[in-house]
């Protein structure tokens, strides 16, 4: 008697993708802010 295997829930993979997107957005925004601050400091220093 073999039972049909259940597929893993789709919601789990979507949650992981959302977390990855949020992490990428955070890393990108931190990078952009850092570059902007460095540029402003270089401009002010001259």
Secondary structure, 3 states (H helix, E strand, C coil): CCCCCCCCCHHHHHHHHHHHHHHHHHHHHHHHHHHHHHHHHHHHHC
